């Protein structure tokens, strides 16, 4: 009885999380579309705290809990909702990916940055801050592309595993094999998606390697194809050892000269 209850609660959490990811993706489409079209005004009312995204996540969690309670109370077919939400999620993430590609072009074009600088009076941040936001946004765009691609692949595999488990495709007679396929994909998703974000984000990656080093006692270093001692040009060698703050200063200075 306890095992059934725990499995039921665990299933509820997975379905609520799947619903949340689905509608968070839709919310991300809305949020990014607004930011893409009205970007210089958007930074004025969403400058420090991304409360629009936070509100969307909270609303999606509430909707997910309500939907799960309804399926429990009225004995609704949960697998229909899982397939429906998974299909919506994949479709919405394809749209997200297209929006991100457009956003990347926007941030890499001088015309767009020029427009942001001309409309800086709509924002309460300085020109330097706007340029810094451009750098950070390009990093976030790259991270979101990897995240969306990973979650889309894992969601597709999850739906395929459910289809195999219920005999819609590849009618496997061995129950243990079917059960293994149905259970392994969600665990892979729960592992691979966060791990992808950790690997792609520099600060999280450093913290992750530090934890691994503490646990295992091993040393993790990022090797270089061209060792520094082999580089004879002192300017190149100095540039390699520059801090991010110094590189940003050079970037901002070159931009200031460009717009004169």
C-alpha positions as CSV (number, residue, x, y, z in Angstrom):
1,X,0.0,0.0,0.0
2,X,2.8,2.4,0.9
3,X,4.7,1.5,-2.2
4,X,1.6,2.2,-4.3
5,X,1.0,5.6,-2.6
6,X,4.7,6.6,-3.1
7,X,4.5,5.6,-6.8
8,X,1.3,7.6,-7.1
9,X,2.8,10.7,-5.6
10,X,5.9,10.4,-7.7
11,X,3.8,10.0,-10.8
12,X,1.8,13.1,-9.8
13,X,5.0,15.1,-9.5
14,X,6.3,14.0,-12.9
15,X,3.0,14.9,-14.6
16,X,2.9,18.3,-12.9
17,X,6.5,19.0,-13.8
18,X,5.8,18.0,-17.5
19,X,2.8,20.3,-17.5
20,X,4.8,23.1,-16.0
21,X,7.6,22.7,-18.6
22,X,5.0,22.8,-21.4
23,X,3.3,26.0,-20.3
24,X,6.6,27.6,-19.3
25,X,7.7,27.1,-22.9
26,X,4.5,28.8,-24.1
27,X,5.1,31.6,-21.6
28,X,8.7,31.9,-22.8
29,X,7.4,32.3,-26.4
30,X,5.1,35.2,-25.2
31,X,7.9,36.8,-23.1
32,X,10.6,36.6,-25.8
33,X,8.2,37.8,-28.4
34,X,7.5,40.9,-26.3
35,X,11.2,41.4,-25.6
36,X,12.1,41.0,-29.2
37,X,9.6,43.5,-30.6
38,X,9.7,46.1,-27.7
39,X,13.2,45.3,-26.4
40,X,14.2,48.9,-25.5
41,X,10.9,49.4,-23.5
42,X,11.0,45.9,-22.1
43,X,14.3,46.5,-20.3
44,X,12.7,49.5,-18.6
45,X,10.0,47.6,-16.7
46,X,11.9,44.3,-16.5
47,X,15.4,45.5,-15.7
48,X,16.6,43.9,-12.4
49,X,14.2,41.1,-11.7
50,X,12.6,38.9,-14.5
51,X,9.3,38.9,-12.7
52,X,7.3,38.2,-15.9
53,X,9.1,34.8,-16.3
54,X,8.7,34.1,-12.5
55,X,4.9,34.9,-12.7
56,X,4.5,32.6,-15.7
57,X,6.3,29.7,-13.9
58,X,4.1,30.2,-10.8
59,X,0.9,30.2,-12.9
60,X,2.0,27.1,-14.7
61,X,2.7,25.3,-11.5
62,X,-0.8,26.2,-10.1
63,X,-2.4,25.1,-13.4
64,X,-0.5,21.8,-13.3
65,X,-1.5,21.1,-9.7
66,X,-5.2,21.9,-10.4
67,X,-5.1,19.7,-13.5
68,X,-3.6,16.8,-11.6
69,X,-6.2,17.1,-8.8
70,X,-9.0,17.0,-11.4
71,X,-7.5,13.8,-12.9
72,X,-7.5,12.3,-9.5
73,X,-11.0,13.4,-8.4
74,X,-12.8,12.5,-11.7
75,X,-10.6,9.6,-12.8
76,X,-9.6,11.3,-16.0
77,X,-7.2,9.6,-18.5
78,X,-3.8,11.0,-17.4
79,X,-2.0,9.5,-20.4
80,X,-4.1,11.6,-22.8
81,X,-2.9,14.7,-20.9
82,X,0.7,13.5,-21.0
83,X,0.7,12.9,-24.8
84,X,-1.1,16.2,-25.4
85,X,1.2,18.3,-23.1
86,X,4.3,16.6,-24.6
87,X,3.1,17.3,-28.2
88,X,2.4,21.0,-27.2
89,X,5.8,21.2,-25.5
90,X,7.7,20.0,-28.6
91,X,5.7,22.4,-30.9
92,X,6.2,25.3,-28.6
93,X,9.9,24.6,-28.2
94,X,10.3,24.6,-32.0
95,X,8.8,28.1,-32.0
96,X,11.0,29.1,-29.1
97,X,14.1,27.9,-31.1
98,X,13.0,30.0,-34.1
99,X,12.5,33.1,-31.9
100,X,15.9,32.6,-30.3
101,X,17.5,32.4,-33.8
102,X,15.9,35.7,-34.7
103,X,16.9,37.2,-31.3
104,X,20.5,36.2,-31.9
105,X,20.5,38.0,-35.3
106,X,19.1,41.0,-33.6
107,X,21.8,41.2,-30.9
108,X,24.6,40.6,-33.4
109,X,23.6,43.3,-35.8
110,X,24.9,46.8,-35.4
111,X,21.6,48.4,-36.5
112,X,19.8,46.7,-33.6
113,X,22.4,47.8,-31.0
114,X,22.4,51.3,-32.5
115,X,18.6,51.4,-32.0
116,X,19.0,50.4,-28.4
117,X,21.5,53.1,-27.8
118,X,19.3,55.7,-29.5
119,X,16.3,54.7,-27.3
120,X,18.3,54.5,-24.1
121,X,16.0,57.2,-22.7
122,X,13.4,54.5,-22.4
123,X,15.6,52.5,-20.0
124,X,16.9,53.4,-16.6
125,X,20.3,51.9,-17.3
126,X,23.4,53.5,-18.8
127,X,24.9,52.9,-22.2
128,X,27.6,50.7,-20.7
129,X,24.9,48.7,-18.9
130,X,22.9,48.3,-22.2
131,X,26.1,47.0,-24.0
132,X,26.8,44.6,-21.1
133,X,23.2,43.3,-21.3
134,X,23.8,42.6,-25.0
135,X,26.8,40.5,-24.1
136,X,24.9,38.6,-21.4
137,X,21.8,38.2,-23.6
138,X,23.9,36.5,-26.3
139,X,25.2,34.1,-23.7
140,X,21.7,33.4,-22.4
141,X,20.5,32.8,-26.0
142,X,23.2,30.2,-26.5
143,X,22.3,28.5,-23.3
144,X,18.6,28.5,-24.1
145,X,19.2,27.0,-27.5
146,X,21.1,24.0,-26.0
147,X,18.4,23.7,-23.2
148,X,15.5,23.7,-25.7
149,X,17.2,21.2,-28.0
150,X,17.9,18.8,-25.1
151,X,14.5,19.0,-23.6
152,X,12.8,18.5,-27.0
153,X,14.9,15.4,-27.7
154,X,14.2,14.0,-24.3
155,X,10.4,14.8,-24.5
156,X,10.3,13.0,-27.9
157,X,12.0,10.0,-26.4
158,X,9.6,10.1,-23.4
159,X,6.6,10.0,-25.7
160,X,8.1,7.2,-27.7
161,X,8.8,5.2,-24.6
162,X,5.1,5.6,-23.5
163,X,3.9,4.6,-26.9
164,X,6.1,1.4,-26.7
165,X,5.0,0.7,-23.2
166,X,1.3,0.8,-24.2
167,X,1.9,-1.2,-27.4
168,X,1.1,1.6,-29.9
169,X,4.5,1.0,-31.6
170,X,7.0,-2.0,-31.4
171,X,4.7,-4.5,-29.8
172,X,7.2,-5.9,-27.3
173,X,5.9,-8.9,-25.4
174,X,8.5,-8.9,-22.5
175,X,6.9,-6.9,-19.7
176,X,10.2,-6.2,-18.0
177,X,11.7,-4.7,-21.1
178,X,8.7,-2.6,-21.7
179,X,8.7,-1.4,-18.1
180,X,12.4,-0.6,-18.3
181,X,11.9,1.5,-21.4
182,X,9.0,3.3,-19.8
183,X,11.0,4.1,-16.6
184,X,14.5,4.8,-17.8
185,X,13.6,7.8,-20.1
186,X,12.2,10.1,-17.3
187,X,15.2,9.4,-15.2
188,X,17.5,10.2,-18.1
189,X,15.6,13.4,-18.7
190,X,15.9,14.4,-15.0
191,X,19.6,13.8,-15.2
192,X,20.6,15.0,-18.7
193,X,18.7,18.3,-18.9
194,X,20.1,19.8,-15.7
195,X,23.5,18.5,-16.5
196,X,23.4,20.1,-19.9
197,X,22.6,23.5,-18.3
198,X,25.5,23.0,-15.8
199,X,28.0,22.1,-18.5
200,X,27.0,25.1,-20.8
201,X,26.9,27.8,-18.0
202,X,30.4,28.8,-17.0
203,X,29.8,29.5,-13.3
204,X,27.7,26.4,-12.8
205,X,30.4,24.3,-14.6
206,X,33.1,25.6,-12.3
207,X,31.1,24.9,-9.2
208,X,30.2,21.5,-10.5
209,X,33.9,20.6,-11.2
210,X,34.8,22.0,-7.7
211,X,32.3,19.6,-6.1
212,X,33.5,16.7,-8.2
213,X,37.1,17.5,-7.2
214,X,36.2,17.7,-3.5
215,X,34.2,14.4,-3.7
216,X,36.7,12.4,-5.7
217,X,40.0,14.1,-4.8
218,X,40.8,14.3,-8.5
219,X,41.9,17.5,-10.4
220,X,39.8,18.7,-13.3
221,X,41.6,21.2,-15.6
222,X,40.6,22.5,-19.0
223,X,43.4,21.6,-21.3
224,X,44.5,23.8,-24.1
225,X,45.4,22.8,-27.6
226,X,48.1,25.4,-27.7
227,X,50.1,25.5,-24.4
228,X,50.8,29.0,-23.2
229,X,54.6,28.5,-23.1
230,X,54.6,27.8,-26.8
231,X,53.0,31.2,-27.6
232,X,55.9,33.6,-28.3
233,X,53.8,36.7,-29.0
234,X,53.6,38.5,-25.7
235,X,50.4,40.4,-26.6
236,X,48.6,37.2,-27.4
237,X,49.9,35.6,-24.2
238,X,48.7,38.7,-22.2
239,X,45.3,38.5,-23.8
240,X,44.9,34.9,-22.9
241,X,45.5,35.8,-19.2
242,X,43.1,38.8,-19.2
243,X,40.2,38.7,-16.8
244,X,36.6,38.9,-18.0
245,X,36.4,42.5,-16.6
246,X,39.4,43.6,-18.6
247,X,38.0,42.0,-21.8
248,X,34.7,43.8,-21.2
249,X,36.5,47.1,-20.7
250,X,38.2,46.6,-24.1
251,X,35.0,45.6,-25.7
252,X,33.1,48.7,-24.4
253,X,36.0,51.0,-25.4
254,X,36.0,49.7,-28.9
255,X,32.3,50.1,-29.1
256,X,32.5,53.7,-27.8
257,X,35.0,54.5,-30.6
258,X,32.8,52.8,-33.2
259,X,29.8,54.9,-32.4
260,X,31.6,58.2,-32.4
